[in-house]
């Protein structure tokens, strides 16, 4: 579990826990990433595209709960709260 309380998702380069997670992914110790909200992964569209591409290359499953994203079928509109 990688927590970055109080750190913005605006820029991935200034997020030590995020960088550690990426390193662990490259080493093959992580096979899935789940976030509660997409903005917690990144608020930059460019960074998000790069991150998701990297996950795909490393065969890492990505799950986002809001908006719901399963890594295979894209984003799904969700009504109500989980």
MODELLER restraints for C-alpha pairs under 7 A, 6 or more apart:
rsr = mdl.restraints
at = mdl.atoms
rsr.add(forms.Gaussian(group=physical.xy_distance, feature=features.Distance(at['CA:2:A'], at['CA:17:A']), mean=5.73, stdev=0.5))
rsr.add(forms.Gaussian(group=physical.xy_distance, feature=features.Distance(at['CA:2:A'], at['CA:21:A']), mean=6.99, stdev=0.5))
rsr.add(forms.Gaussian(group=physical.xy_distance, feature=features.Distance(at['CA:3:A'], at['CA:17:A']), mean=6.69, stdev=0.5))
rsr.add(forms.Gaussian(group=physical.xy_distance, feature=features.Distance(at['CA:4:A'], at['CA:17:A']), mean=6.50, stdev=0.5))
rsr.add(forms.Gaussian(group=physical.xy_distance, feature=features.Distance(at['CA:9:A'], at['CA:39:A']), mean=6.25, stdev=0.5))
rsr.add(forms.Gaussian(group=physical.xy_distance, feature=features.Distance(at['CA:9:A'], at['CA:40:A']), mean=5.52, stdev=0.5))
rsr.add(forms.Gaussian(group=physical.xy_distance, feature=features.Distance(at['CA:9:A'], at['CA:41:A']), mean=6.22, stdev=0.5))
rsr.add(forms.Gaussian(group=physical.xy_distance, feature=features.Distance(at['CA:9:A'], at['CA:42:A']), mean=4.64, stdev=0.5))
rsr.add(forms.Gaussian(group=physical.xy_distance, feature=features.Distance(at['CA:9:A'], at['CA:43:A']), mean=5.53, stdev=0.5))
rsr.add(forms.Gaussian(group=physical.xy_distance, feature=features.Distance(at['CA:10:A'], at['CA:42:A']), mean=5.95, stdev=0.5))
rsr.add(forms.Gaussian(group=physical.xy_distance, feature=features.Distance(at['CA:10:A'], at['CA:43:A']), mean=5.02, stdev=0.5))
rsr.add(forms.Gaussian(group=physical.xy_distance, feature=features.Distance(at['CA:10:A'], at['CA:44:A']), mean=6.04, stdev=0.5))
rsr.add(forms.Gaussian(group=physical.xy_distance, feature=features.Distance(at['CA:12:A'], at['CA:18:A']), mean=6.94, stdev=0.5))
rsr.add(forms.Gaussian(group=physical.xy_distance, feature=features.Distance(at['CA:12:A'], at['CA:42:A']), mean=6.98, stdev=0.5))
rsr.add(forms.Gaussian(group=physical.xy_distance, feature=features.Distance(at['CA:24:A'], at['CA:30:A']), mean=6.14, stdev=0.5))
rsr.add(forms.Gaussian(group=physical.xy_distance, feature=features.Distance(at['CA:31:A'], at['CA:59:A']), mean=6.88, stdev=0.5))
rsr.add(forms.Gaussian(group=physical.xy_distance, feature=features.Distance(at['CA:31:A'], at['CA:60:A']), mean=4.57, stdev=0.5))
rsr.add(forms.Gaussian(group=physical.xy_distance, feature=features.Distance(at['CA:31:A'], at['CA:61:A']), mean=6.19, stdev=0.5))
rsr.add(forms.Gaussian(group=physical.xy_distance, feature=features.Distance(at['CA:32:A'], at['CA:60:A']), mean=4.99, stdev=0.5))
rsr.add(forms.Gaussian(group=physical.xy_distance, feature=features.Distance(at['CA:32:A'], at['CA:61:A']), mean=4.39, stdev=0.5))
rsr.add(forms.Gaussian(group=physical.xy_distance, feature=features.Distance(at['CA:32:A'], at['CA:62:A']), mean=5.77, stdev=0.5))
rsr.add(forms.Gaussian(group=physical.xy_distance, feature=features.Distance(at['CA:33:A'], at['CA:61:A']), mean=6.22, stdev=0.5))
rsr.add(forms.Gaussian(group=physical.xy_distance, feature=features.Distance(at['CA:33:A'], at['CA:62:A']), mean=4.94, stdev=0.5))
rsr.add(forms.Gaussian(group=physical.xy_distance, feature=features.Distance(at['CA:33:A'], at['CA:63:A']), mean=6.24, stdev=0.5))
rsr.add(forms.Gaussian(group=physical.xy_distance, feature=features.Distance(at['CA:34:A'], at['CA:62:A']), mean=5.92, stdev=0.5))
rsr.add(forms.Gaussian(group=physical.xy_distance, feature=features.Distance(at['CA:34:A'], at['CA:63:A']), mean=4.62, stdev=0.5))
rsr.add(forms.Gaussian(group=physical.xy_distance, feature=features.Distance(at['CA:34:A'], at['CA:64:A']), mean=5.66, stdev=0.5))
rsr.add(forms.Gaussian(group=physical.xy_distance, feature=features.Distance(at['CA:35:A'], at['CA:41:A']), mean=6.90, stdev=0.5))
rsr.add(forms.Gaussian(group=physical.xy_distance, feature=features.Distance(at['CA:35:A'], at['CA:63:A']), mean=6.51, stdev=0.5))
rsr.add(forms.Gaussian(group=physical.xy_distance, feature=features.Distance(at['CA:35:A'], at['CA:64:A']), mean=4.97, stdev=0.5))
rsr.add(forms.Gaussian(group=physical.xy_distance, feature=features.Distance(at['CA:35:A'], at['CA:65:A']), mean=6.51, stdev=0.5))
rsr.add(forms.Gaussian(group=physical.xy_distance, feature=features.Distance(at['CA:36:A'], at['CA:64:A']), mean=5.84, stdev=0.5))
rsr.add(forms.Gaussian(group=physical.xy_distance, feature=features.Distance(at['CA:36:A'], at['CA:65:A']), mean=4.98, stdev=0.5))
rsr.add(forms.Gaussian(group=physical.xy_distance, feature=features.Distance(at['CA:36:A'], at['CA:66:A']), mean=6.07, stdev=0.5))
rsr.add(forms.Gaussian(group=physical.xy_distance, feature=features.Distance(at['CA:37:A'], at['CA:64:A']), mean=6.13, stdev=0.5))
rsr.add(forms.Gaussian(group=physical.xy_distance, feature=features.Distance(at['CA:37:A'], at['CA:65:A']), mean=6.04, stdev=0.5))
rsr.add(forms.Gaussian(group=physical.xy_distance, feature=features.Distance(at['CA:37:A'], at['CA:66:A']), mean=4.79, stdev=0.5))
rsr.add(forms.Gaussian(group=physical.xy_distance, feature=features.Distance(at['CA:37:A'], at['CA:67:A']), mean=6.83, stdev=0.5))
rsr.add(forms.Gaussian(group=physical.xy_distance, feature=features.Distance(at['CA:38:A'], at['CA:64:A']), mean=6.15, stdev=0.5))
rsr.add(forms.Gaussian(group=physical.xy_distance, feature=features.Distance(at['CA:38:A'], at['CA:66:A']), mean=6.44, stdev=0.5))
rsr.add(forms.Gaussian(group=physical.xy_distance, feature=features.Distance(at['CA:38:A'], at['CA:67:A']), mean=6.92, stdev=0.5))
rsr.add(forms.Gaussian(group=physical.xy_distance, feature=features.Distance(at['CA:42:A'], at['CA:48:A']), mean=5.76, stdev=0.5))
rsr.add(forms.Gaussian(group=physical.xy_distance, feature=features.Distance(at['CA:55:A'], at['CA:61:A']), mean=7.00, stdev=0.5))
rsr.add(forms.Gaussian(group=physical.xy_distance, feature=features.Distance(at['CA:61:A'], at['CA:71:A']), mean=6.30, stdev=0.5))
rsr.add(forms.Gaussian(group=physical.xy_distance, feature=features.Distance(at['CA:62:A'], at['CA:70:A']), mean=6.30, stdev=0.5))
rsr.add(forms.Gaussian(group=physical.xy_distance, feature=features.Distance(at['CA:62:A'], at['CA:71:A']), mean=5.19, stdev=0.5))
rsr.add(forms.Gaussian(group=physical.xy_distance, feature=features.Distance(at['CA:63:A'], at['CA:69:A']), mean=5.56, stdev=0.5))
rsr.add(forms.Gaussian(group=physical.xy_distance, feature=features.Distance(at['CA:63:A'], at['CA:70:A']), mean=4.88, stdev=0.5))
rsr.add(forms.Gaussian(group=physical.xy_distance, feature=features.Distance(at['CA:63:A'], at['CA:71:A']), mean=6.23, stdev=0.5))
rsr.add(forms.Gaussian(group=physical.xy_distance, feature=features.Distance(at['CA:64:A'], at['CA:70:A']), mean=6.75, stdev=0.5))
rsr.add(forms.Gaussian(group=physical.xy_distance, feature=features.Distance(at['CA:67:A'], at['CA:75:A']), mean=6.58, stdev=0.5))
rsr.add(forms.Gaussian(group=physical.xy_distance, feature=features.Distance(at['CA:67:A'], at['CA:76:A']), mean=6.79, stdev=0.5))
rsr.add(forms.Gaussian(group=physical.xy_distance, feature=features.Distance(at['CA:67:A'], at['CA:77:A']), mean=6.75, stdev=0.5))
rsr.add(forms.Gaussian(group=physical.xy_distance, feature=features.Distance(at['CA:67:A'], at['CA:78:A']), mean=6.92, stdev=0.5))
rsr.add(forms.Gaussian(group=physical.xy_distance, feature=features.Distance(at['CA:68:A'], at['CA:75:A']), mean=5.74, stdev=0.5))
rsr.add(forms.Gaussian(group=physical.xy_distance, feature=features.Distance(at['CA:68:A'], at['CA:76:A']), mean=5.36, stdev=0.5))
rsr.add(forms.Gaussian(group=physical.xy_distance, feature=features.Distance(at['CA:68:A'], at['CA:77:A']), mean=6.86, stdev=0.5))
rsr.add(forms.Gaussian(group=physical.xy_distance, feature=features.Distance(at['CA:68:A'], at['CA:78:A']), mean=6.70, stdev=0.5))
rsr.add(forms.Gaussian(group=physical.xy_distance, feature=features.Distance(at['CA:69:A'], at['CA:75:A']), mean=4.60, stdev=0.5))
rsr.add(forms.Gaussian(group=physical.xy_distance, feature=features.Distance(at['CA:69:A'], at['CA:76:A']), mean=6.25, stdev=0.5))
